[in-house]
């Protein structure tokens, strides 16, 4: 396996990060699943707004995670011989459904979260 920073498609990485953040904002907005997500985590918008953690923290974590994930997936795709869209979808599907959702299922079950919460969060992750 070879990791060559110079061969990464930095434009694709930046686009993936920006589009992912926009998509996440829409996914968790009242337009799509925001209200259902708030219900699934058994809280209210007022309780979320009253949290003492600065509002910028979750966004900073989300952007930092997106950067790591985009670089990680780009590095995995770099190992393939001339990867195309199909390869990206396959790698994304494997990571999203089998790895990320599989791990999250364990976490959510021990935390006592419900299926609705799992489906909303992991629908976002996989897509």
C-alpha positions in Angstrom: 0.0 0.0 0.0 1.3 3.4 -0.9 0.1 6.7 0.4 1.1 9.6 -1.9 -0.3 13.0 -0.7 0.6 14.5 -4.1 -1.8 12.2 -6.0 -4.9 13.0 -3.9 -7.7 14.9 -5.7 -7.8 17.9 -3.3 -10.6 19.5 -5.2 -12.8 16.4 -4.8 -11.9 16.4 -1.1 -12.9 20.0 -0.6 -16.1 19.5 -2.6 -16.9 16.4 -0.5 -16.4 18.3 2.8 -18.5 21.4 1.7 -21.3 19.3 0.1 -21.3 17.0 3.1 -21.8 19.9 5.5 -24.5 21.5 3.4 -26.3 18.1 3.1 -26.0 17.5 6.9 -27.5 21.0 7.5 -30.4 20.1 5.3 -30.8 16.6 6.6 -31.0 17.7 10.2 -33.2 20.8 9.5 -36.9 20.9 10.0 -37.3 20.6 6.2 -36.2 17.0 6.3 -35.5 15.1 9.6 -34.7 17.7 12.2 -37.9 17.5 14.1 -38.0 13.7 13.9 -34.4 13.6 15.1 -35.2 15.9 18.1 -38.1 13.6 18.9 -35.9 10.5 18.5 -33.2 11.7 20.9 -36.0 12.5 23.4 -35.4 16.2 23.9 -36.7 19.5 22.7 -35.2 22.3 20.7 -35.3 24.5 23.8 -33.2 22.0 25.7 -30.7 21.8 22.9 -30.5 25.6 22.8 -30.0 25.7 26.6 -26.9 23.5 26.5 -23.8 25.1 28.0 -21.4 23.8 25.3 -20.7 26.6 22.9 -22.8 26.3 19.7 -19.7 26.3 17.6 -18.3 23.1 19.1 -20.6 20.5 17.3 -20.0 22.3 14.0 -16.2 22.3 14.6 -16.3 18.6 15.4 -18.4 17.9 12.3 -16.1 19.8 10.0 -13.0 18.2 11.6 -14.5 14.7 11.2 -15.5 15.5 7.6 -11.9 16.5 6.8 -10.6 13.2 8.3 -13.2 11.1 6.6 -12.7 12.8 3.2 -8.9 12.3 3.4 -9.4 8.7 4.6 -11.7 7.8 1.8 -9.5 9.5 -0.8 -6.6 7.5 0.5 -8.5 4.3 0.2 -9.6 5.1 -3.3 -6.0 6.0 -4.2 -5.1 2.4 -3.6 -7.4 1.3 -6.5 -6.2 1.3 -10.1 -7.9 4.2 -11.8 -11.0 4.5 -9.4 -14.2 5.7 -10.9 -17.7 6.6 -9.6 -18.6 2.9 -9.2 -15.6 2.3 -7.0 -16.4 5.4 -4.9 -20.0 4.2 -4.4 -18.8 0.7 -3.4 -16.2 2.0 -0.9 -18.7 4.5 0.4 -21.4 1.8 0.8 -19.0 -0.6 2.5 -17.8 2.1 4.9 -21.2 3.7 5.5 -23.4 0.6 5.9 -21.0 -2.1 7.2 -18.4 -0.2 9.2 -20.0 3.1 10.4 -23.6 1.9 10.8 -22.4 -1.3 12.2 -20.4 0.4 14.9 -23.1 2.9 15.6 -25.7 0.2 16.0 -23.6 -1.1 18.9 -23.2 2.3 20.5 -26.9 3.2 20.1 -28.1 -0.1 21.5 -26.0 0.3 24.6 -27.0 3.9 25.0 -30.7 2.9 24.8 -31.3 4.9 21.6 -34.2 3.9 19.4 -34.4 2.7 15.8 -35.7 6.0 14.6 -32.6 7.8 15.9 -30.3 5.1 14.4 -32.0 5.4 11.0 -31.9 9.2 10.9 -28.2 9.4 11.9 -27.1 6.5 9.7 -29.2 7.5 6.7 -27.2 10.7 6.8 -23.9 8.9 7.2 -24.5 6.4 4.3 -25.9 9.0 1.9 
